[in-house]
């Protein structure tokens, strides 16, 4: 028989074997199945749309900047809208989901006729960005050979008032809450540390700039842009002068005819400051004949003087009232000992004095450890019931640590 069943496998007529084309088609089929298998595996492990094949919608979530106008206040225990206290303060910050949906005009359908959730949409208060008055204000500038000097405007405007950080107490604190002012000096000398003081400390912390920094004008302007009020830190003669020399144009007790020129040179280094604070100056602030014309000049230019509290012999507190010179003295030198533990202890003492007397002023230097500890301390004050205030507020109004005498300008 010549059929394939009676022939040994592979020994038949070669013309009757499977054609090459058929073998190629079989190989292609195997390859196609392999590709399909790989594609199936990739599809299986790849992330898929969880709503694939189901009706769905996409909504954009936006921050609600303010509660819609006309919404009613949350009801109090009696059923009447609350208009005072914590709930009243939060009235503009929280509205019900039902009210939001009603005023938005978007119909929301829920299963089984369910109502809007009880949760509230709450707008968290952004820290108010403080905008200081632009500097220089032409009303308050005297052109001189020393540069632009501060002056009292023809309308009576004073730099210590116009350039000051506004006093803005949190509604969570009462008007009688203890107040703390902190001044950080030596800013402007080292750019990196100065930048940390400007950027990391709360804007209510006042910054005192040394007159010698190469970029002092730029840094002073940047500090004011960040909301810090600024002071001029004037070098004054220490007891061991000239061995300890604060720098050029230091105010000296033995050069009284030159003192005002030196003071005006220092005042012309930058603009926008509210007052003057001493740098060193143990001997100068203890010398009545040298200190008197200096305080008088500072007051005549619409500024206040801050005694940094480092010298117990200072006569600022006793002389300022008779000169109609707004002045204040720091109660605590925060980093007299610059270790973190000592700084924390000094800050605790500052807070205790504020609670005892109603107000207190602290002074520190622009050192990394001081900036870090003060920043942490200051940001936590409100939670402890203490207000952080700019130093100008204490120098400009009567108080335990401030001196103000009404008189002729």
C-alpha positions as CSV (number, residue, x, y, z in Angstrom):
1,X,0.0,0.0,0.0
2,X,1.2,3.4,-0.7
3,X,-0.8,5.4,1.9
4,X,1.1,7.0,4.7
5,X,-0.2,4.7,7.3
6,X,1.8,1.8,5.8
7,X,5.1,3.7,5.5
8,X,7.6,4.1,8.3
9,X,7.7,7.6,9.7
10,X,10.1,9.9,7.8
11,X,10.8,7.2,5.2
12,X,8.1,7.9,2.8
13,X,8.3,9.9,-0.4
14,X,9.9,13.3,0.3
15,X,7.3,14.9,-2.0
16,X,4.6,13.8,0.3
17,X,6.3,15.4,3.5
18,X,4.9,18.7,5.1
19,X,5.7,21.6,2.8
20,X,8.1,24.3,4.2
21,X,5.4,27.0,4.0
22,X,3.2,25.1,6.3
23,X,6.1,24.7,8.8
24,X,6.7,28.5,8.7
25,X,3.1,29.3,9.3
26,X,3.2,27.0,12.4
27,X,6.2,28.8,13.7
28,X,4.6,32.2,13.2
29,X,1.6,30.9,15.1
30,X,3.7,29.9,18.0
31,X,5.4,33.3,18.0
32,X,2.0,35.1,17.9
33,X,0.8,33.1,20.9
34,X,4.0,34.0,22.8
35,X,3.6,37.8,22.1
36,X,-0.1,37.6,23.2
37,X,1.0,35.9,26.4
38,X,3.5,38.6,27.2
39,X,0.9,41.3,26.5
40,X,-1.6,39.6,28.7
41,X,1.0,39.4,31.5
42,X,1.8,43.1,31.2
43,X,-1.8,44.1,31.2
44,X,-2.4,41.9,34.3
45,X,0.3,43.6,36.4
46,X,-0.2,47.2,35.1
47,X,-2.3,49.7,37.1
48,X,-5.8,50.1,35.7
49,X,-8.5,52.7,36.0
50,X,-10.5,51.6,39.1
51,X,-13.6,53.2,37.5
52,X,-13.1,51.4,34.1
53,X,-16.5,50.7,32.7
54,X,-18.3,52.6,35.5
55,X,-19.8,56.1,35.4
56,X,-17.6,58.6,37.2
57,X,-16.7,62.3,37.3
58,X,-13.6,64.4,38.0
59,X,-13.8,67.3,40.3
60,X,-11.2,69.9,41.1
61,X,-10.7,70.7,44.8
62,X,-9.8,74.3,45.6
63,X,-9.0,76.1,48.9
64,X,-11.9,78.2,50.1
65,X,-10.3,81.6,50.9
66,X,-13.3,83.0,52.6
67,X,-16.8,82.0,53.7
68,X,-19.5,83.0,51.2
69,X,-21.2,86.2,52.1
70,X,-24.5,86.0,53.8
71,X,-24.0,82.8,55.7
72,X,-25.4,82.6,59.2
73,X,-23.2,82.1,62.2
74,X,-23.1,78.7,63.9
75,X,-25.8,78.4,66.5
76,X,-24.9,78.4,70.2
77,X,-26.3,76.2,73.0
78,X,-29.5,78.3,73.1
79,X,-30.1,78.0,69.4
80,X,-29.1,81.6,68.7
81,X,-26.2,82.5,66.5
82,X,-23.0,83.0,68.4
83,X,-21.4,86.4,67.8
84,X,-18.7,86.4,70.5
85,X,-16.1,84.1,72.0
86,X,-14.2,81.4,70.1
87,X,-17.2,80.3,68.1
88,X,-17.9,83.8,67.0
89,X,-14.3,84.3,66.0
90,X,-14.5,81.1,64.0
91,X,-17.8,82.2,62.3
92,X,-16.1,83.3,59.1
93,X,-13.7,80.3,59.0
94,X,-16.2,77.4,59.1
95,X,-19.4,76.7,57.1
96,X,-21.3,73.5,56.8
97,X,-21.0,71.2,53.8
98,X,-24.7,71.7,53.2
99,X,-24.3,75.5,53.0
100,X,-21.4,75.2,50.6
101,X,-23.3,72.9,48.3
102,X,-26.4,75.1,48.4
103,X,-24.5,78.2,47.5
104,X,-22.3,76.6,44.9
105,X,-25.3,75.8,42.7
106,X,-24.1,72.2,42.2
107,X,-26.7,69.5,42.9
108,X,-25.2,66.5,44.8
109,X,-27.2,63.2,44.7
110,X,-26.3,60.7,47.4
111,X,-27.5,57.1,47.9
112,X,-30.7,56.6,49.8
113,X,-31.3,60.3,50.0
114,X,-28.5,60.8,52.5
115,X,-27.8,64.4,53.6
116,X,-24.5,66.3,53.4
117,X,-21.9,65.2,55.9
118,X,-21.7,66.8,59.3
119,X,-18.0,67.7,58.8
120,X,-17.2,71.4,58.3
121,X,-15.1,72.9,55.7
122,X,-12.6,75.0,57.6
123,X,-10.3,77.7,56.2
124,X,-7.1,77.8,58.1
125,X,-5.9,81.4,58.7
126,X,-2.8,82.2,56.7
127,X,-0.2,84.1,58.7
128,X,-0.9,87.7,57.8
129,X,1.8,89.0,55.6
130,X,2.9,92.2,57.2
131,X,3.5,95.1,54.8
132,X,5.6,97.9,56.3
133,X,5.4,101.4,55.0
134,X,7.8,101.9,52.1
135,X,11.2,103.4,52.9
136,X,12.4,105.9,52.3
137,X,9.3,108.1,52.8
138,X,10.3,111.4,51.3
139,X,8.6,113.3,54.1
140,X,11.0,111.7,56.5
141,X,14.3,112.2,54.7
142,X,16.9,114.9,55.1
143,X,19.5,115.0,52.4
144,X,23.0,115.5,53.9
145,X,26.7,115.0,53.2
146,X,26.4,111.9,55.3
147,X,23.6,110.4,53.2
148,X,19.8,110.4,53.8
149,X,19.1,111.1,57.4
150,X,15.8,110.5,59.2
151,X,13.7,113.5,60.3
152,X,10.3,114.4,61.6
153,X,8.0,115.4,58.7
154,X,6.4,118.7,58.2
155,X,3.1,117.1,59.1
156,X,4.5,115.7,62.3
157,X,5.1,112.2,61.0
158,X,7.9,110.3,62.8
159,X,10.1,107.5,61.4
160,X,9.5,105.6,64.7
161,X,5.8,105.5,63.9
162,X,5.7,105.4,60.1
163,X,8.3,102.6,59.7
164,X,7.2,100.6,62.7
165,X,5.8,97.0,62.6
166,X,2.1,97.3,63.3
167,X,0.9,96.0,66.6
168,X,-1.5,93.1,65.7
169,X,-2.5,90.9,68.7
170,X,-4.2,87.6,68.0
171,X,-8.0,87.6,68.8
172,X,-7.2,84.5,71.0
173,X,-5.3,86.8,73.4
174,X,-6.9,89.5,75.5
175,X,-5.8,93.1,75.4
176,X,-4.2,92.6,78.8
177,X,-2.1,89.6,77.8
178,X,1.6,89.9,78.7
179,X,3.8,91.1,75.9
180,X,7.3,90.3,74.9
181,X,9.5,92.2,72.5
182,X,12.7,90.7,71.2
183,X,15.5,92.6,69.4
184,X,18.3,90.7,67.6
185,X,21.4,92.8,67.0
186,X,24.5,92.4,64.8
187,X,22.5,91.8,61.7
188,X,24.1,92.7,58.4
189,X,27.6,91.7,59.2
190,X,27.6,88.1,58.1
191,X,25.2,87.4,55.2
192,X,24.4,83.8,55.9
193,X,23.5,84.4,59.6
194,X,21.8,87.6,58.7
195,X,19.6,85.8,56.2
196,X,18.7,83.2,58.8
197,X,17.6,86.0,61.2
198,X,15.5,87.6,58.5
199,X,13.9,84.5,57.2
200,X,13.6,82.2,60.2
201,X,12.4,84.6,63.0
202,X,8.8,85.8,63.2
203,X,8.2,89.2,61.6
204,X,7.4,90.7,65.0
205,X,11.0,90.2,66.1
206,X,12.9,93.5,65.6
207,X,16.3,93.4,63.9
208,X,19.2,95.8,64.7
209,X,21.7,96.4,61.8
210,X,25.3,97.2,62.3
211,X,26.4,100.0,60.0
212,X,29.5,98.3,58.5
213,X,28.2,95.4,56.5
214,X,29.0,95.5,52.8
215,X,25.4,94.7,51.9
216,X,23.7,96.4,54.8
217,X,21.3,98.5,52.7
218,X,20.1,95.5,50.7
219,X,19.7,93.3,53.8
220,X,17.9,96.1,55.7
221,X,15.5,96.4,52.8
222,X,15.0,92.7,52.7
223,X,14.3,92.5,56.4
224,X,11.6,95.2,56.0
225,X,10.1,93.3,53.0
226,X,9.8,90.3,55.4
227,X,7.9,92.5,57.9
228,X,10.7,93.1,60.5
229,X,11.0,96.6,61.8
230,X,14.7,97.5,62.0
231,X,17.0,99.6,64.2
232,X,20.4,101.2,63.7
233,X,23.0,99.6,66.0
234,X,25.4,102.5,66.8
235,X,28.9,101.6,68.2
236,X,29.7,103.5,71.4
237,X,32.8,103.7,73.5
238,X,33.3,100.8,76.0
239,X,35.3,101.0,79.1
240,X,38.4,99.3,77.6
241,X,38.5,101.5,74.5
242,X,40.7,101.5,72.3
243,X,41.8,98.0,73.2
244,X,38.2,97.0,72.4
245,X,37.3,99.2,69.4
246,X,33.8,98.8,68.0
247,X,34.7,100.3,64.7
248,X,34.9,103.5,62.6
249,X,32.8,106.5,63.8
250,X,32.4,105.1,67.3
251,X,30.7,107.6,69.5
252,X,33.4,108.7,72.0
253,X,33.2,110.6,75.3
254,X,36.4,112.5,74.6
255,X,35.4,113.8,71.2
256,X,32.2,115.6,72.0
257,X,32.5,118.1,69.1
258,X,32.7,115.2,66.7
259,X,30.1,113.0,68.3
260,X,27.1,114.4,66.4
261,X,28.9,114.1,63.0
262,X,29.8,110.5,63.8
263,X,26.2,109.8,64.8
264,X,25.0,111.4,61.5
265,X,27.5,109.3,59.5
266,X,26.1,106.2,61.2
267,X,22.5,107.3,60.5
268,X,23.2,107.7,56.8
269,X,24.1,104.1,56.2
270,X,20.6,102.9,55.4
271,X,17.0,104.0,55.7
272,X,13.7,102.8,57.2
273,X,14.7,102.2,60.9
274,X,12.6,103.1,63.8
275,X,15.3,103.7,66.5
276,X,18.9,103.5,67.6
277,X,20.4,100.9,69.9
278,X,23.8,100.9,71.4
279,X,26.6,98.5,70.5
280,X,28.9,98.2,73.6
281,X,29.1,101.7,75.0
282,X,29.5,101.0,78.7
283,X,31.5,104.2,79.2
284,X,29.6,106.3,76.7
285,X,26.1,105.6,78.2
286,X,27.4,106.3,81.7
287,X,28.7,109.8,80.6
288,X,25.9,112.4,81.0
289,X,27.7,115.1,79.0
290,X,28.2,112.7,76.0
291,X,24.9,110.9,76.2
292,X,22.6,113.9,76.6
293,X,23.2,115.5,73.1
294,X,23.1,112.1,71.5
295,X,19.6,111.3,73.0
296,X,18.4,114.7,72.1
297,X,19.5,114.3,68.5
298,X,17.9,110.9,68.2
299,X,14.6,112.2,69.6
300,X,14.7,115.3,67.3
301,X,14.8,113.0,64.3
302,X,11.7,111.1,65.4
303,X,13.5,108.0,66.6
304,X,13.6,106.2,69.9
305,X,16.6,104.9,71.8
306,X,16.9,101.3,73.0
307,X,19.4,100.5,75.8
308,X,20.5,96.9,75.1
309,X,20.7,96.2,78.9
310,X,24.4,95.2,79.0
311,X,25.7,98.0,81.2
312,X,24.3,98.6,84.7
313,X,25.9,102.0,84.8
314,X,23.8,103.3,81.8
315,X,22.1,106.7,82.4
316,X,19.5,106.3,79.6
317,X,16.6,105.6,81.9
318,X,17.3,108.6,84.1
319,X,18.1,111.1,81.3
320,X,15.5,110.3,78.7
321,X,12.5,111.6,80.5
322,X,13.9,115.1,80.9
323,X,14.9,115.2,77.2
324,X,11.4,114.1,75.9
325,X,13.3,111.2,74.4
326,X,11.3,108.0,73.8
327,X,13.4,105.2,75.2
328,X,13.4,101.7,76.5
329,X,15.8,99.3,78.1
330,X,16.1,95.5,77.6
331,X,15.2,93.5,80.6
332,X,17.1,90.4,79.7
333,X,20.3,89.9,77.5
334,X,19.2,86.5,76.1
335,X,22.6,85.2,75.0
336,X,24.9,86.7,77.6
337,X,25.9,83.1,77.9
338,X,25.6,81.7,74.4
339,X,25.0,78.0,75.2
340,X,21.6,76.6,74.2
341,X,20.8,75.8,77.8
342,X,21.6,79.3,79.0
343,X,19.6,80.8,76.2
344,X,16.6,78.8,77.0
345,X,16.9,79.7,80.7
346,X,17.1,83.4,79.7
347,X,14.0,83.1,77.6
348,X,12.1,81.5,80.5
349,X,13.2,84.5,82.7
350,X,12.0,86.9,80.0
351,X,8.6,85.3,79.9
352,X,8.4,85.3,83.7
353,X,9.1,89.0,83.8
354,X,6.5,89.7,81.1
355,X,3.9,87.8,83.2
356,X,4.9,89.6,86.3
357,X,5.1,93.2,84.9
358,X,2.9,93.0,81.8
359,X,5.7,93.5,79.3
360,X,9.4,92.7,78.9
361,X,12.1,93.3,76.3
362,X,14.8,90.8,75.4
363,X,18.0,91.5,73.4
364,X,20.2,89.0,71.7
365,X,22.9,88.8,69.1
366,X,22.7,87.3,65.6
367,X,24.3,84.0,66.4
368,X,23.0,80.7,65.0
369,X,22.1,79.2,68.4
370,X,20.3,82.4,69.5
371,X,18.3,82.6,66.2
372,X,17.2,78.9,66.5
373,X,16.2,79.1,70.2
374,X,14.5,82.5,69.9
375,X,12.6,81.3,66.8
376,X,11.2,78.2,68.6
377,X,10.4,80.2,71.7
378,X,8.6,83.1,69.9
379,X,6.5,80.8,67.7
380,X,5.1,79.1,70.8
381,X,4.3,82.2,72.8
382,X,0.7,82.6,71.7
383,X,-0.2,79.1,72.7
384,X,1.0,80.0,76.2
385,X,-1.1,83.2,76.3
386,X,1.8,85.7,75.6
387,X,1.8,88.2,72.8
388,X,4.9,88.9,70.7
389,X,5.1,92.6,70.0
390,X,7.6,94.9,68.1
391,X,9.9,96.8,70.3
392,X,8.7,100.1,68.9
393,X,5.3,99.5,70.6
394,X,7.0,99.4,74.0
395,X,9.3,102.3,73.4
396,X,6.4,104.4,72.1
397,X,4.0,103.9,75.0
398,X,4.3,104.1,78.8
399,X,5.1,100.9,80.5
400,X,7.3,99.2,83.0
401,X,10.3,98.8,80.7
402,X,9.5,101.8,78.4
403,X,9.9,105.5,79.0
404,X,8.0,108.2,77.2
405,X,7.7,111.8,78.1
406,X,5.3,114.1,76.2
407,X,6.9,117.4,75.2
408,X,8.0,119.6,72.4
409,X,9.5,118.0,69.3
